[in-house]
Structures are given as structure tokens and as C-alpha cells.
Amino acid sequence: MTSLRNKVFGIMGAVVGLTAFQANAAEEVNVYSLRQPFLIEPMFKQFTQETGIRVNTLFSQSGLVERIKHEGRNSPADLLLTVDIGRIQDAVDADIATPLQSDVIDANIPEQFRDQDHLWVGLTTRARVLYTSLDRVKPDAISTYEELADPEWKGRICVRSGMHVYNIALVASMIAHHGEEYTKTWLQGLKDNLARKPQGADIDQIEAVSQGVCDLAIGNSYYYGKMLDDPNKADAAKDVRIVFPNQGDRGTHVNISGVALIKNAPNKENAIKLVEFLSGDEAQHMYADVNFEYPVKPGVAWSEMVRSWGTFKSDTLPLNEVANNRGAAIRLIDEVGFNE
């Protein structure tokens, strides 16, 4: 057991919040997670109570795909839990995932949020929205992503790095809908409208609107909930309104948190049982509620706070198409010098 523990939990500075994997335990499942422990532990605890299957977790902020690939056939990992279609696609590209096939999962999760080859499934969604100043921007001043490139927004927009996975996915979706030529022109227009060089995280963009640095920010929807739930940031959040773009046509771009089954999973059956549980009504509500996200299973109630933002139409573009356009998106972001 000591040698196994040393192998699994070897030197890795970013790893925190670990639960030791046990050798030869019959009823367990091992999860490598890029999601913070407090977001997933309530669901894992409930799963264990209902099934008797223990969930062992290893959390890291980065490097898990590379770790699993390096561990190879000896990896104890059964599942990789992460966010963003790009990060899940990294696992597919690294050839560490294997088909996760289950009639229960297929029934619970819409096709849009499942890989065409069953190599990953989405568990929650988040919308890439606009945040506009309550004081300086009229409610109907902007309604689409395309309008972000309009000259009237010159010097008025804040956003994090164009090379962040959330923005890469948005640009990839634009390519899927409009093609590369249009998207490159749009990216240049958006860059020309920035109030400052891309920097910080999504919360920093919302705070910049509150501080008057810019009038509009791009960010993920769940950050709004995080700020409203934080006494130190709630006032800044209350200075903005949340805008769901493209409600008159294709809908708002959404991304996912998701999971992949590892090719050499030692506890494959238990791993599939866990994903089936996470795709069910109870876990979907818990999972989405704790991080102000949206359930992927239709009909599951949104949290009270998320409901207060209003309903919206989401883009039904399959996330496989977003993943397929990520390379082109990165190239265009670089070609226009978006972060310069």
C-alpha cells in the first residue's frame, strides 16, 4: 500500500486536498479532478451513501492529463473530471480516454453534450455572457456577440486573455457559425474595442465594469453567482446586468464541465456507475447548485439564484464542432495579436 501511495501521490506541487487511494479495495472508484474539492465532494458523499462505493479523489489545478499519460497502464485513475471542452479534448488527443457507454447516461444527457465517440460526457453547463454597466449602458444596447466588434464599443470592453480556454471556445463557436474570414475580422474589431489589454480572470472583468474601467465585460455566467454570494464582491456584481447574447437567432454559447473514462481504469464498472449517478436528477441539481451552473439533464430545476437571472436560449451547436475548431481559433487569436 505504501508503494502504491508513493506512486500515486508523488511529487506534484499543485496537488491539494487528497484522499489516499487504497490498494485491493473491491468497491471504490478513483477520480482525478481539476474541479475544486468543495464542488464535487457533496455528490461523491451522496453516491457512497447510496451505493457503498468509496470515491477517492486527487485534485490538481493542472497537469492531470500529462500525469495519467505518464502513469500509463499503472495509473489508478478511473475518471478525469475537468472543465471546458478544450481541456476534455486534451484528454482525447492524449489517447487516455476510452468509450463511456451507458444507456442511462445517453438517456439523461442530450447528444449535444456527449462526444460522438462516447469519449466524454458533459455534467454541467455554463454560459459565456456579457456584463454591462447598469449606469452607462442601456438594457437593449447590445444583444449579440457579433456586435462586440461594432465601433460604438471602442474603448469600452474588458476581457481576459484571448488564449484562455473559455475565449478559445467562444471563438471556435464563431468559426463554426461564420467561418474563419468573418471571425478574424470580428476578432480584430473586438480587439480594437478593448479598454485595456486582456488580463485577469472573469471576475476581474466584472469588477472593472463596476470601477468604470470599461462599460462591458465578457465572462462565464457562474462568476456572477460567485460574486453575488461573496459579501466582498456582491456590490461590484450589483453594478452590472447579465446579458445572454443571440437570443434572437442561434442562442448563447455554452460550455461544460465534463468527465472522461480513463482507458486503463481499474474500476471501470464503478466509474460508469458514478457517472450515471452524476447524470441523474439529484446529483445534477446538487452539482449545478453549488457552483451556480446549469444542469445538463433536461427538466432538472435550476438554483434559485440562477433562476433569478432569467431563462435563455442556448446555442445547440455540438461541442464536438467547437473542439474541432479550437486549433483554428488559436491561430486567428494569434494572427490578430489579440493579447498585445
N, C-alpha and C positions, 0 to 999 in steps of 0.2 A: 504493500500500500504506500510506503514511503517513497519508493522509486517512482510509482505512478504519479504521486502528488508532485514530486520534483519535476517530472516530465511535463505535466500539465501546467503547473504554476511556476515555471522557470522565470528567469529574469525578464521582466516586462514592466517598465516604469509606469505605464499608463493604466495598468490593470488595478482596479479597486473593487471593493465590495464583493469578494469572492466567497463562494461556498465550495468546500473541497469535494472533488469527485471521489466516489468510493469504488474500489475495485470489487468485482464479483457481486455487485448488488443486483438482484433479479428485477426489481421494479423501480426503475429510475429512468430519467431522460436528462441529457446534458445539453445545455443551451449556451452557446457563445453569443453574447449580446452587445451591440453598440448602443442599445437603449438603456437609459439610466435605471438602476435597480428599483427605485420607488415607483416607476411607471409600470413595471411588469410583475413585481412580487405579489401584489394582491390577487392577480389572476392565477399565478402559479400556486399560491397557497390554496385557493379555492379548488383548483384542479387536483391537488394532492388530497384534499379532504374528500373529494367525490370519487377518486379512483384508487387512492393508496399509492400512486406512482410519485416518487420523490423527484422534484425538479432541481437539478444542480446548475448553477449559473456561474459564468465567468464574464465579467463586464470589462470592456475596454473602450476608450474613446476612438481608437484607430487600430489598424494592423491585424484585424482578426482574419481577414481573407488570406493574407500572407501567412499567418500563423497556421491556419488549417492546411494550407498547401504544403508548408514546410513539414508539418507533422505527418502528412501522408496517410498511409494505411493504419498508422498507430494513433491517429487522432481520436480522442474520446468524444469529440463534438458530434452531436446528433443533428442539431439545428443551428442555423445562423439567423439571428434576429437583428434587423437593421432598418434604416430609414432611407427613402429616396430610391427611385427606380434605378438611378445610376449606380448606387452602392450595391444594390441587389444584382444588377447586371455584371458588376465586377466579379461577383462570386461565380456567375455563369461562365464568364470569359476565362476565369481561372480554372475551370473544369473541376470544381469541387462539389457541385450540386448534382443531385440525382432526381429523377421524376418523383413528385409528391402527388400520388394519385389516390383519390378518395371520393366516393360518391357523395359523402356528407359535405366535404369541402366544396365540391362542384355545385352542390345544391345551395349552399349558404353564400358563396362568394360569386358575384357576377363575373362573366367572362372577361370584361374589361380589366379586371384587377387580378387576373390569373395569367401566367405565362402560357403561351400557345403550346409549349412542350412540357408543361407542368413542372418547370424547374423552380418556380417561386409562386407565392400567393400573397396578395395584399391583405393586411389585417385592419388597418385604419386608413382614412384619407385626410388630407389637409389641402386647403385651397390656397393658391397663390393670388393674393388680393391686393387692392390698392387702399392706402390710408390717406385721406385728405383732411386738411385743416378745417375745423368747424367754422372758424372765423374768416378765413381768407379764400375759401373755395366753395362755390355754390354746390348744393347737393347733386345737381344734374350736370355739372361741368365736364365730367369725363365718365364714359361708360364702357370703353373697350381698351384692350392692350394696344391696339393699333394707334389710338390717339395719344399714346405716350410720346410719339415722335412728332406731334404737331408743334409748330413754332410757338404757340401760345404758352407752352410749358417751359420755354427756355429759361434756364437757371432756377428751376423750381422743383426738381425731382431729386430724391435721395434713394440710393440702393446700395446693397453690399456688393462685394466683388462679382464681376460677371462670370468668373470662373468657379464660383461656388456651385455645388451640385444643384441647388434649388433653382438658380438662374439658368444654368445649363439646360435643365429640363424644360423650363419655360421657353427658352429659345428653340429647343428641339421641337416643341409643340408648334411654335410659329412656323418652322420649316415644314412640318408635316401638313399644315394648313395652307401655306402660301408659297412654299418653295424657297430656295436659297437666295435668289436675286432680291426678291422682295424683303426677306428677313435681314439681309445685310444692310439694305437701305434703311430699314426700320431701326436696326441696331445703331447705325450712325446717327440717326435722328434722335434716338433716346440718349445717346452719349452727349450730343450737343445740348440737350436739355437739362443735364445734371447740374445741381447746385454746387457739388463738390466731387472730388474723385471718389469712386466706390470704396467703401471702408466699413468696418464694424460688422455687426450682426443685424438681424431683422429688427430686434428691439431698439437698437441704436438709431435706426431709420425713423421709427415712430417717435422716439424722443426728439429727434432732430426737427420733425414737423412741429412738435409742441414748443420747441425752443425758437422757432421761426427761421431755422437754417434753410428749410425748404417748405413747400406747400403740399407736397405729395410724396409718399413713400411706397415702395413695393415690398411686400413681406408675406409670410405664411400666416394663415388665419389663427392658428393656435397661440401665436405670440400675443395676440390681443387679449385672449383669455388669461394667459400667464400674467400680463401686466395688470389687468383689472383685479386679479386675485392677489396682487402684491401691494401692500399699503405704500411701499416706497415708489411704486411706478404707476399706481392707479390714476393719479392726477394727470400724468402725461397721456395716458391712454384715453382719458375722457376729453382730451383736446382734439381728437380725431374721430372721423367716421370711417367705418369699414365699407368698401365698395367692392361688389362682386362683378368683375368685368364680363362683357359679352353676353349679357342676359337676353339680348335681342336676336342673337344668332347661335353660335356653337356652344356657348356656355363657358364657365370659368375653368381654367386649367387646375387640375387636381393631381397631387402626387400621393405617395403611400408610405406607410411603414409596412414592412413585409418580412417574410420568413422563407428560408430555403432549407431543404433537407440535404444533409451532407452525404456525399457518395459512400463513404465508409462508415456510416452511422452504426455504432454497436447496438443501439436500442431503437431500431427503425420503427417497430410496431408502436412502441410507446411514444415516439416522436410524432407519428401520424395521429395518435390519439390526442396528443396535446394540441396540435394544430386544429384538429376537428373541434376541440373544446373552445379554442380561441376564436373560432369562426361562428360559434353559437351565440344565441341571444344574450345570455347572462354575461359572458366574458366580453362580447362586443360592446355592451353598454358600459361595463366597468373600464375596459381598455380605452375607449374613446373619452369617457367622462373625466378620467384622471388627468388627461393632457389636452382637453378642450379640442379634440379631433372629432372626425365624423366616422361612424361605423361603416364598414363596407357591406354588411348584410342588410338588405332592404327591410324596412319595417321596424328596425331597432330604434328606440327613442334616443334623440339627441339629449345632451345635458341641458339643464335649464338655462345656463349662461349662453351656450351655443345657440339655442333656440331664440334667445333674445336678439340675436344679430339678424334674424330673418332667414327664410328659406332661399335657396338659389338653384339655378340650373347649372349642372356641372358638364364639362366637356366629356363626351363619350369616346373620345379618341383612345384606342387601345394603348396601354402603356408600353407594349412591345414596340409600337411605332415611335414613341418618344425615345426609348432606348436605342432604337436603330438610327436615330438622327443625332445622337449625342456627339459623335465624332465630328459631324459637320457643324454642329452648334459651337463646339470648342474652337474649331478653325475660324469661323466667322467672328467670334468674340475676339480672337487674337488678331485677325486681319484689320478690324476697325480700331484696334488699340483701346478697347473699352475701358480698361483699368488705368490708362495713362493720364 
